[in-house]
Amino acid sequence: MYDQHKCAATEEHEEIALLYASSPKSNLAPDWTMARIWLAGSEEVREGEAGEVGEALRLSLIEINYCPFCGQELQLSD
């Protein structure tokens, strides 16, 4: 099962997604998560931190119950 929260505030933050995911193949409890990904730019490639522009450098995941931008309680869409 998968769902994603979108609001006006999240549209301004392309690098952040608010996701709900559950999988019968996983032992993890389903929950809402704020995911943020940092992608390499030309500076990171030039400095040797990445091989190409757009390469994922870091990813952070935080379990959440409310949207940190609009405050809405996160629930599955009908």
VEXROGU-188461 format. One record per atom (N, C-alpha, C): atom name; residue in one letter; y, z, x negated. Coordinates in steps of 0.1 Angstrom, whole numbers, plus 5000, padded with zeros to 4 digits. Layout:
+------+-----+------+------+------+
! atom ! res !    y !    z !    x !
+------+-----+------+------+------+
!   CA !   A !    Y !    Z !    X !
...
+------+-----+------+------+------+
END
This chain:
+------+-----+------+------+------+
! atom ! res !    y !    z !    x !
+------+-----+------+------+------+
!    N !   M ! 4988 ! 5000 ! 4992 !
!   CA !   M ! 5000 ! 5000 ! 5000 !
!    C !   M ! 5012 ! 5000 ! 4991 !
!    N !   Y ! 5022 ! 4993 ! 4995 !
!   CA !   Y ! 5035 ! 4991 ! 4987 !
!    C !   Y ! 5047 ! 4990 ! 4996 !
!    N !   D ! 5058 ! 4996 ! 4993 !
!   CA !   D ! 5070 ! 4995 ! 5000 !
!    C !   D ! 5081 ! 4997 ! 4990 !
!    N !   Q ! 5093 ! 4992 ! 4993 !
!   CA !   Q ! 5105 ! 4993 ! 4985 !
!    C !   Q ! 5117 ! 4996 ! 4993 !
!    N !   H ! 5125 ! 5006 ! 4988 !
!   CA !   H ! 5138 ! 5010 ! 4995 !
!    C !   H ! 5149 ! 5001 ! 4990 !
!    N !   K ! 5157 ! 4995 ! 4998 !
!   CA !   K ! 5169 ! 4988 ! 4995 !
!    C !   K ! 5180 ! 4993 ! 5003 !
!    N !   C ! 5191 ! 4995 ! 4996 !
!   CA !   C ! 5204 ! 4999 ! 5003 !
!    C !   C ! 5215 ! 4993 ! 4995 !
!    N !   A ! 5227 ! 4994 ! 5000 !
!   CA !   A ! 5239 ! 4987 ! 4994 !
!    C !   A ! 5241 ! 4992 ! 4979 !
!    N !   A ! 5238 ! 5005 ! 4977 !
!   CA !   A ! 5240 ! 5011 ! 4964 !
!    C !   A ! 5229 ! 5006 ! 4954 !
!    N !   T ! 5217 ! 5004 ! 4959 !
!   CA !   T ! 5206 ! 5000 ! 4949 !
!    C !   T ! 5209 ! 4985 ! 4945 !
!    N !   E ! 5215 ! 4977 ! 4954 !
!   CA !   E ! 5218 ! 4963 ! 4950 !
!    C !   E ! 5227 ! 4962 ! 4938 !
!    N !   E ! 5235 ! 4973 ! 4935 !
!   CA !   E ! 5244 ! 4973 ! 4923 !
!    C !   E ! 5237 ! 4976 ! 4911 !
!    N !   H ! 5224 ! 4981 ! 4911 !
!   CA !   H ! 5217 ! 4985 ! 4900 !
!    C !   H ! 5204 ! 4977 ! 4899 !
!    N !   E ! 5205 ! 4965 ! 4893 !
!   CA !   E ! 5193 ! 4956 ! 4892 !
!    C !   E ! 5182 ! 4962 ! 4884 !
!    N !   E ! 5185 ! 4971 ! 4874 !
!   CA !   E ! 5174 ! 4977 ! 4866 !
!    C !   E ! 5167 ! 4988 ! 4872 !
!    N !   I ! 5170 ! 4992 ! 4884 !
!   CA !   I ! 5164 ! 5003 ! 4891 !
!    C !   I ! 5158 ! 4999 ! 4904 !
!    N !   A ! 5145 ! 5003 ! 4906 !
!   CA !   A ! 5138 ! 5000 ! 4919 !
!    C !   A ! 5133 ! 5014 ! 4924 !
!    N !   L ! 5134 ! 5015 ! 4937 !
!   CA !   L ! 5128 ! 5026 ! 4944 !
!    C !   L ! 5115 ! 5021 ! 4951 !
!    N !   L ! 5104 ! 5026 ! 4947 !
!   CA !   L ! 5091 ! 5020 ! 4951 !
!    C !   L ! 5082 ! 5031 ! 4957 !
!    N !   Y ! 5074 ! 5027 ! 4966 !
!   CA !   Y ! 5063 ! 5035 ! 4971 !
!    C !   Y ! 5050 ! 5028 ! 4969 !
!    N !   A ! 5041 ! 5034 ! 4962 !
!   CA !   A ! 5028 ! 5027 ! 4959 !
!    C !   A ! 5016 ! 5036 ! 4960 !
!    N !   S ! 5006 ! 5031 ! 4966 !
!   CA !   S ! 4993 ! 5039 ! 4966 !
!    C !   S ! 4982 ! 5028 ! 4964 !
!    N !   S ! 4971 ! 5033 ! 4958 !
!   CA !   S ! 4960 ! 5024 ! 4955 !
!    C !   S ! 4947 ! 5032 ! 4957 !
!    N !   P ! 4938 ! 5026 ! 4964 !
!   CA !   P ! 4925 ! 5033 ! 4966 !
!    C !   P ! 4917 ! 5034 ! 4953 !
!    N !   K ! 4921 ! 5027 ! 4943 !
!   CA !   K ! 4914 ! 5027 ! 4930 !
!    C !   K ! 4920 ! 5037 ! 4920 !
!    N !   S ! 4930 ! 5044 ! 4925 !
!   CA !   S ! 4937 ! 5054 ! 4916 !
!    C !   S ! 4935 ! 5068 ! 4922 !
!    N !   N ! 4935 ! 5078 ! 4912 !
!   CA !   N ! 4934 ! 5092 ! 4916 !
!    C !   N ! 4948 ! 5098 ! 4919 !
!    N !   L ! 4958 ! 5090 ! 4916 !
!   CA !   L ! 4972 ! 5095 ! 4918 !
!    C !   L ! 4976 ! 5095 ! 4933 !
!    N !   A ! 4982 ! 5106 ! 4937 !
!   CA !   A ! 4987 ! 5107 ! 4950 !
!    C !   A ! 4998 ! 5097 ! 4953 !
!    N !   P ! 4998 ! 5090 ! 4964 !
!   CA !   P ! 5009 ! 5081 ! 4967 !
!    C !   P ! 5022 ! 5088 ! 4968 !
!    N !   D ! 5033 ! 5082 ! 4964 !
!   CA !   D ! 5046 ! 5089 ! 4964 !
!    C !   D ! 5057 ! 5078 ! 4961 !
!    N !   W ! 5069 ! 5082 ! 4965 !
!   CA !   W ! 5081 ! 5074 ! 4962 !
!    C !   W ! 5084 ! 5077 ! 4947 !
!    N !   T ! 5088 ! 5066 ! 4940 !
!   CA !   T ! 5092 ! 5067 ! 4926 !
!    C !   T ! 5104 ! 5059 ! 4923 !
!    N !   M ! 5113 ! 5064 ! 4915 !
!   CA !   M ! 5124 ! 5056 ! 4910 !
!    C !   M ! 5120 ! 5051 ! 4897 !
!    N !   A ! 5120 ! 5038 ! 4895 !
!   CA !   A ! 5116 ! 5032 ! 4883 !
!    C !   A ! 5128 ! 5025 ! 4877 !
!    N !   R ! 5130 ! 5027 ! 4864 !
!   CA !   R ! 5141 ! 5020 ! 4856 !
!    C !   R ! 5135 ! 5014 ! 4844 !
!    N !   I ! 5139 ! 5001 ! 4842 !
!   CA !   I ! 5134 ! 4994 ! 4831 !
!    C !   I ! 5146 ! 4989 ! 4822 !
!    N !   W ! 5144 ! 4990 ! 4809 !
!   CA !   W ! 5154 ! 4986 ! 4800 !
!    C !   W ! 5149 ! 4973 ! 4793 !
!    N !   L ! 5156 ! 4962 ! 4795 !
!   CA !   L ! 5152 ! 4949 ! 4789 !
!    C !   L ! 5160 ! 4946 ! 4777 !
!    N !   A ! 5154 ! 4939 ! 4767 !
!   CA !   A ! 5161 ! 4936 ! 4755 !
!    C !   A ! 5171 ! 4925 ! 4757 !
!    N !   G ! 5183 ! 4927 ! 4750 !
!   CA !   G ! 5193 ! 4916 ! 4750 !
!    C !   G ! 5193 ! 4910 ! 4736 !
!    N !   S ! 5203 ! 4902 ! 4734 !
!   CA !   S ! 5203 ! 4895 ! 4721 !
!    C !   S ! 5206 ! 4905 ! 4709 !
!    N !   E ! 5213 ! 4916 ! 4712 !
!   CA !   E ! 5215 ! 4926 ! 4702 !
!    C !   E ! 5202 ! 4933 ! 4697 !
!    N !   E ! 5194 ! 4936 ! 4707 !
!   CA !   E ! 5181 ! 4942 ! 4703 !
!    C !   E ! 5172 ! 4933 ! 4696 !
!    N !   V ! 5172 ! 4920 ! 4699 !
!   CA !   V ! 5164 ! 4910 ! 4691 !
!    C !   V ! 5170 ! 4909 ! 4677 !
!    N !   R ! 5183 ! 4908 ! 4676 !
!   CA !   R ! 5189 ! 4907 ! 4663 !
!    C !   R ! 5186 ! 4919 ! 4654 !
!    N !   E ! 5186 ! 4931 ! 4660 !
!   CA !   E ! 5183 ! 4943 ! 4653 !
!    C !   E ! 5168 ! 4946 ! 4650 !
!    N !   G ! 5159 ! 4937 ! 4656 !
!   CA !   G ! 5145 ! 4938 ! 4653 !
!    C !   G ! 5138 ! 4948 ! 4663 !
!    N !   E ! 5145 ! 4952 ! 4673 !
!   CA !   E ! 5139 ! 4961 ! 4683 !
!    C !   E ! 5130 ! 4954 ! 4693 !
!    N !   A ! 5132 ! 4941 ! 4694 !
!   CA !   A ! 5124 ! 4933 ! 4703 !
!    C !   A ! 5122 ! 4919 ! 4697 !
!    N !   G ! 5111 ! 4912 ! 4702 !
!   CA !   G ! 5109 ! 4899 ! 4697 !
!    C !   G ! 5116 ! 4888 ! 4705 !
!    N !   E ! 5120 ! 4891 ! 4717 !
!   CA !   E ! 5127 ! 4881 ! 4725 !
!    C !   E ! 5136 ! 4888 ! 4736 !
!    N !   V ! 5146 ! 4881 ! 4740 !
!   CA !   V ! 5155 ! 4885 ! 4751 !
!    C !   V ! 5147 ! 4887 ! 4764 !
!    N !   G ! 5149 ! 4898 ! 4771 !
!   CA !   G ! 5142 ! 4900 ! 4783 !
!    C !   G ! 5129 ! 4908 ! 4781 !
!    N !   E ! 5125 ! 4911 ! 4769 !
!   CA !   E ! 5113 ! 4919 ! 4767 !
!    C !   E ! 5116 ! 4933 ! 4771 !
!    N !   A ! 5106 ! 4939 ! 4777 !
!   CA !   A ! 5107 ! 4953 ! 4782 !
!    C !   A ! 5107 ! 4962 ! 4770 !
!    N !   L ! 5118 ! 4971 ! 4769 !
!   CA !   L ! 5119 ! 4981 ! 4758 !
!    C !   L ! 5114 ! 4994 ! 4763 !
!    N !   R ! 5118 ! 4999 ! 4774 !
!   CA !   R ! 5115 ! 5012 ! 4779 !
!    C !   R ! 5113 ! 5011 ! 4794 !
!    N !   L ! 5105 ! 5021 ! 4799 !
!   CA !   L ! 5104 ! 5022 ! 4814 !
!    C !   L ! 5103 ! 5037 ! 4817 !
!    N !   S ! 5111 ! 5041 ! 4827 !
!   CA !   S ! 5110 ! 5055 ! 4831 !
!    C !   S ! 5106 ! 5056 ! 4846 !
!    N !   L ! 5098 ! 5066 ! 4850 !
!   CA !   L ! 5094 ! 5068 ! 4864 !
!    C !   L ! 5097 ! 5082 ! 4868 !
!    N !   I ! 5103 ! 5084 ! 4879 !
!   CA !   I ! 5106 ! 5097 ! 4884 !
!    C !   I ! 5102 ! 5098 ! 4899 !
!    N !   E ! 5094 ! 5108 ! 4903 !
!   CA !   E ! 5090 ! 5109 ! 4917 !
!    C !   E ! 5102 ! 5114 ! 4925 !
!    N !   I ! 5105 ! 5109 ! 4936 !
!   CA !   I ! 5116 ! 5112 ! 4944 !
!    C !   I ! 5112 ! 5113 ! 4959 !
!    N !   N ! 5120 ! 5120 ! 4967 !
!   CA !   N ! 5119 ! 5120 ! 4982 !
!    C !   N ! 5130 ! 5114 ! 4989 !
!    N !   Y ! 5142 ! 5113 ! 4982 !
!   CA !   Y ! 5154 ! 5108 ! 4988 !
!    C !   Y ! 5160 ! 5098 ! 4979 !
!    N !   C ! 5167 ! 5088 ! 4984 !
!   CA !   C ! 5174 ! 5078 ! 4976 !
!    C !   C ! 5185 ! 5085 ! 4968 !
!    N !   P ! 5186 ! 5084 ! 4955 !
!   CA !   P ! 5196 ! 5091 ! 4948 !
!    C !   P ! 5210 ! 5084 ! 4949 !
!    N !   F ! 5210 ! 5073 ! 4956 !
!   CA !   F ! 5223 ! 5065 ! 4957 !
!    C !   F ! 5229 ! 5067 ! 4971 !
!    N !   C ! 5220 ! 5066 ! 4982 !
!   CA !   C ! 5226 ! 5067 ! 4995 !
!    C !   C ! 5222 ! 5080 ! 5002 !
!    N !   G ! 5212 ! 5088 ! 4997 !
!   CA !   G ! 5208 ! 5100 ! 5002 !
!    C !   G ! 5197 ! 5100 ! 5013 !
!    N !   Q ! 5193 ! 5088 ! 5017 !
!   CA !   Q ! 5184 ! 5086 ! 5028 !
!    C !   Q ! 5170 ! 5092 ! 5024 !
!    N !   E ! 5163 ! 5099 ! 5033 !
!   CA !   E ! 5150 ! 5104 ! 5031 !
!    C !   E ! 5141 ! 5091 ! 5031 !
!    N !   L ! 5132 ! 5090 ! 5021 !
!   CA !   L ! 5124 ! 5079 ! 5019 !
!    C !   L ! 5111 ! 5080 ! 5027 !
!    N !   Q ! 5109 ! 5070 ! 5036 !
!   CA !   Q ! 5096 ! 5070 ! 5044 !
!    C !   Q ! 5092 ! 5056 ! 5044 !
!    N !   L ! 5079 ! 5054 ! 5047 !
!   CA !   L ! 5074 ! 5040 ! 5048 !
!    C !   L ! 5080 ! 5032 ! 5059 !
!    N !   S ! 5082 ! 5019 ! 5057 !
!   CA !   S ! 5087 ! 5011 ! 5068 !
!    C !   S ! 5077 ! 5008 ! 5078 !
!    N !   D ! 5081 ! 5006 ! 5090 !
!   CA !   D ! 5072 ! 5004 ! 5102 !
!    C !   D ! 5066 ! 4990 ! 5101 !
+------+-----+------+------+------+
END
